Amino acid sequence: MSINIQAKNDYSFLFGNLGSSSGSSVGNLNFLSDYTAIKNGSYGKLMKAYYSPEPSKEISSLTQSKKPSTNTSTAVDDTKTLAEVQSTTDSLKESADALRASDKKSLFKDGEVNDKLYSAVSKFVDDYNSVLKTSDSVNSSSILNRVQGLTSATSANKNMLEKIGITINKDNSLSIDKDTFMKADFNTVKNVFNGNGSYGYRVSAQASFINFAADNEATKANTYTNNGTYGNVYNSGNIFNSYF
């Protein structure tokens, strides 16, 4: 293999577009650097290694030493897990909002604890537990912090919940005893779930926060496309597309 450099025509112009548009000064610097690499033989070694059917020992040792570490603090959740978090938090918010409804849609309009009200609260408990179960597979700190906010809100209302038959288990999940609930004071049940500032209100808010965090993580999960270009997630990333 040979390299032919014609007079007054250096190959540093190939790299000119990647730098500034300052003209010949940049080209001259590139040429001096390229000439030095050719003179000391390093360019020839590089070309041989590049076109060799098997990587040289030098190149292999270099690439092995540059392998990225698998030990990273960045937590990444797959799209399936994030979708499950979004689905379960949507359900929890719906069940919490159903208990917070007023006027004609209010589940408390009958003025008594009945089977219809129990069914709504029981669904709330199931949806709450589903969110906790799904979060067991989550790595993202932004989501886990919001889940902690949810369980903290529940712990703060532990005594009131126990009065209406809802207990907090060791794993932070909830259990509801129908007999205790059906015998509970109507106003106590209403105060727990209905109205702004109630426990039901706080759970609805926390469910929205968790859902938003999961949506944000899902947005960041695929910022680089399989075509070798940056997606629309980070608009600033598009400035690099012209180099690929």
N, C-alpha and C positions, 0 to 999 in steps of 0.2 A: 504493500500500500504506500502511496506517495502523496505528498501534499504540495501543490503548486501555488505559489504566491506571486502574482504578477506585479510588476512595478506600478506604483501609484494606485494600487487597488487592493486594499486590505479587507478581510472578511469581517472586521468588527462592525461593519454597517448592519450586519444581521441583528445585532442587539440594540441598535440605535433607537428603535421605537419603544423599548422598555424603559429608557431613561428619559431625561428631559430633552427638550428640543433645542438645546443650546448649540448644536451644530458640530463643527469640526473639533472643538476642544475635547468633547466627550469621546468622539471617535478616536482621536489620537491617544487618549489614555487607555481605551480598550485595546488599541493596536499594540501599545507597549506591553500591556499585561499579557496579551495573546502571544506576542513574540517571545517574551520571557518563558512562558509555558512551553513553547515549541523548542526553544534553545536548550532548556534543562531536561527535556525528555518527558516531562510529566504529561504533556498533551498526547504524545504518542502512546504512553501507557494507558491513558484514559480511553483512547480510540480503540486500542487492542482489547481492553476489557469490555468495552461497549459492544463490539462486534464478535466477541468470542462466544461460541455456543454454550460454554459453561463459565460462570462467574469466577474471576480470579480469587485467590485466597485473600488478597488485600481488600478487594471489594466486599467479599463475603464477611470478613471480620469487621469491616466498617459498618455494614448494614446491620449486622447482629448487635453491635454495640449501640446502634441508634434506635433500636426497637423501642416503641413507646411502652412505658410501664403499665401493667394491667392493674396496678394498685392506684386507684383514683378515687377522689372524694366526691366526684360528680355523680349524682344518682340519676339514673335514667330509667323511666318506666316505659314499657311497651304500650302500643296504642290500644291493645285489648284491655289491659288493666285500667288505663285512663278512661276508656269508654265505659267500663263497668262502674267506675267511681262517678262518672257523670250521670249514668242511668240511675244508680241507687240514690244519689243526692237529689235528683229530680223527683223521685218517688217520695222521699222523705219530706221535701218541701211541700209537695202537693198534699200529703196527709196532714202535715202541720197546719197548712193554710186552710184546710177543710175544717179543722177544729177552731180556727181563728175567725171563721166567717161570721158575719153579722146579718141582721135583718131576716129576710125570708130563707136564706140559705143556712142560717145558724143551726147547728146541731143541738144547741141549748134552748131552742125556742119552746120546747115542751115543758121546761121548768123542772125536769126530773132526770135522774140517772136511769137510763133504759138500755135495751139491747142495741138499739141503733147507735147510741153514744159509745157503748162498750166496743162495738165492732170498729168504730172509727179510731178509738184509742188503741185497740189491739193492732190495727193496721199500722198505726203510728209506731208502735213498739217494734213490730216486724221490720218496718222500713229503717228504723234507727239501727237495729242490729245488722241489717244488710250493709249499711254504710260502714260499720265497724269491721265486719267480716271482709269486705272488699279492701279496706285500708290495710289489712294485714299483708297484702301483696305489694304495697306501695313503698317506694324508696325516696320519693321526692320530699324534701324537708318542708317545702311550701305547702304541700297537701297535708302532711302529718301534723304540722303546726296548727292548721285549721281544724283537723280532727280532734286535736287536744283541746282546742277551744270549745268544741262540741261537748266532749266528755266533762270539761270543767263546768260548763253551764248546767249539765245534769247533776253533777256532784253538789253544786251550790243549792240545788232544789231537792236534795235527797229526802229531807224530812217531809216536805209537802207531797212528794211522790209516794212515799210510804203510806201516807194517810189515805191515798186512793188506790192502794193495792199494787203499786209499781215499785219494784226493788231493783237496786243496782247490783249486778253480780260481780264476782272477782275479776272477770275479764272485761269489765265496764259495759257489758251488754245489759239489756233490761229484761225483766220478767214481769208479767201482770197476772194477778190472781183475780179471777172473775168474781168470786164471792165477796171478797173485800171491796172490789170496785163497785159492785152493785149496791153495797150497803154504805158507800161513802157519801159524805155530805155533798149535795149538788153544787153549792156555791164554792166549795173547795175545789171540786173538779173544774168548774168554770174558771176560777181564778188561775189555775195551773195552765190551762190551755188557751183561754180566750182573752182577747184584748191586747193592746200594745203594752210591751214591757213584761208580758207573761212568759212563762217557760216555753210555751209553744211558739211565741214570737221569736225568742232567742234561738231556738232550734231551727226555725225557718231561715233566719239570717245566717246562721252558721252553715247550714246546708248550701246556701247560695255562695258563701265564701269558698267552701270546699270545691264546689262545682266550677267556680271561676278559676281556682288554682289548677284544677285538672285540665280545664280548657287551655289555660296558658301553657302548661307543660306539653300538651298535645301539639300546640302551635310550634313550640320549639323543637319538637322531636324530629322533624324532617326539614331542616333548613337548607340542605344541599341536595339537589336533584340528581337522579341517576343519569342525567345527560351531561353531568360535569359542570353545571352552572348553579348559581345561587338562586333560590326561590324568591318569592315576594315577601317572605317573612321579614327579612332584614333588607330594607331598600338600599342601604349603603353597600350591601354585598354585591349588588349589580355592577358596581364599578370594576369588579374583578373579572366579570364575564368576558370582556374583550381580550383577556390574556389566554383564554382556553380555546 
